[in-house]
Amino acid sequence: MECSWKTILLLVCASLGIQYTAFRSLSASVTSHCPRTETGKHCHSQRRGNNRWRGLVGDWSAWEAPDRKHILIFATTRSGSSFLGQLFNQHPAIFYLFEPLYHVQQVFVNSSTRMRNVVDRRALLGAHRDLLSNLYDCNLNFLENYMKPAPRDHATTVFFRRGASNALCEPPLCHLNQNSKDPFEHLCAKQCKVLNLTLASQVCQTRSHMAIKTVRIPEIKDLRLLSEDPRLNLKIIHLVRDPRGILASRMGTFTDNFRAWKIWNATGRKPRSVDLSQIATTCNDLFNSVGTGLSKPPWLRGKYMLVRYEELAREPFKKITEIYHFIGLDVDNQVKKWILQNTRGTSGTARNYKYTTTRNSTATAESWRLSLSFQITQTVQHLCNGTLTQLGYQPVHSLRELRNVSNSLVESKTFTPFL
């Protein structure tokens, strides 16, 4: 079918308009890194060190690998990720954020009745990636899109678990009166009510590295676009844990959601309302993610390290040294001091704090064996057989074997970083 010259002209104009808009958007992104630099000029960002824009806008090959490290702790709920996160949070050169994706998920859960729909999952993952990209660029104001109630003048009182980040509780963002026996996070929650996101972004820029912890991304393949962005120099620490330990921890932490499991564990009678799908999904996501990581795809080269929580808890100094070496940083003395102070606690050290990281880490790693019933253990072993084998966790075949904690169920297995 022939087109009139008017139709052709309209198509050409529309095409030019789209290209212009895309160019302006990308130019604005580049300019935001160097706000006092004219668009198209070389960008010498003070925050990014040796990261320089040397070519045309959109030419990824023109980026030099930045000195700034961007670290992502990738894990699932109740796998020890809070403990690992603190080993980055204590480093004075690292700006650490605890679960910032919480805000995105809250918006999607509250606004969508079709969360299991593929379109919604893709939208949620896209929002997660956009937020992570902006946060790694120290743009904490981007969080305002997802906060309810919306911040006023960039100030908010609803920043999720603010106290888990030292940088958000220290001057100039807050001045704590530390004459209290409360753990640091709870002290921060009491005394630091309002957070200015613009000022927090500026504080982020003063730190030479950044680490983010998340348990809200299902599989590691969902991180591919971020991993392939040469501006980020992303390092992914994939933390895994024995699924039996994950379930036991969830039962003890999320009482309402796991009430049927707790009844089953206490009585030996399985309620009809027990939902096996959640732990089955967790194991499936673990299996797929570990499989992707160990297959060593090119987009993970130099960016992926698998860590078993049990090994980290048993030998925290050794493991964190290996992790920092992979990232390319030295373990700061403050990190070592924190390990000494927070891995030798007794069972009653902080019993009133559900999410505490102060504990006897060695004993905690396999403590689930003393609380989980043999029947439930068998069920998880059946559902997660492939994952247990893949990660080197031995099954048990009797109650006596389950309770014999002197015999570890963690096989001696080496997972070397993908360099």
URNOR-V108729 format. One line per field, one symbol per residue. ss: DSSP state (H for helix, E for strand, L for the rest). psi: psi as a letter, one per 40 degrees, with the letter a starting at -180 (. if undefined). A space follows every 50 residues. Layout:
BEGIN
ss=???
psi=???
END
This chain:
BEGIN
ss=LLLLHHHHHHHHHHHHHHHHHHHHHHHHHHHHHLLLLLLLLLEELLLLLL LEELLLLLLHHHELLLLLLEEEEELLLLLLHHHHHHHHHLLLLEEEEELL LHHHHHHHHHHLLLLLLHHHHHHHHHHHHHHHHHHHLLLHHHHHHLLLLL LELLEELLLLLHHHLHHHLLLLLLLLLLLLLLLHHHHHHHHLLLEEHHHH HHHHHHLLEEEEEELLLLLHHHHHHHHLLLLLLEEEEEEELLHHHHHHHH HHHLLLLLHHHHHHHHHLLLLLLLLLHHHHHHHHHHHHHHHHHHLLLHHH LLLEEEEEHHHHHHLHHHHHHHHHHHHLLLLLHHHHHHHHHHLELLLLLL LLLLLLLLLEHHHHHLHHHHLLLHHHHHHHHHHLHHHHHHHLELLLLLHH HHHLLLLLLELLLLLLLEL
psi=hiiidddddddddddddddddddddddddddddgeehiheihhghddebe hiheaihegdeehihidhhhhhhhaihfeeddddddeddeheehhhhhfe edddddddddehefdeidddddddddddddddddddefgeddddeehhii ihfehiefhhfdeehddeeiiedigihfgieiiddddddddgdhhhdddd ddddeeieiihhhieehdiddeeddddeheddfhhhhhhiihdddddddd dddgdddfdddddddddehhidehhedddddddddddddddddeegidee heehhhhhddddddgddddddddddddfiihiddddddddeeefiidedf dehdfiehigdddddfedeedhiddddddddddfddddddefhiiieidd ddegeehiehihhhhiih.
END
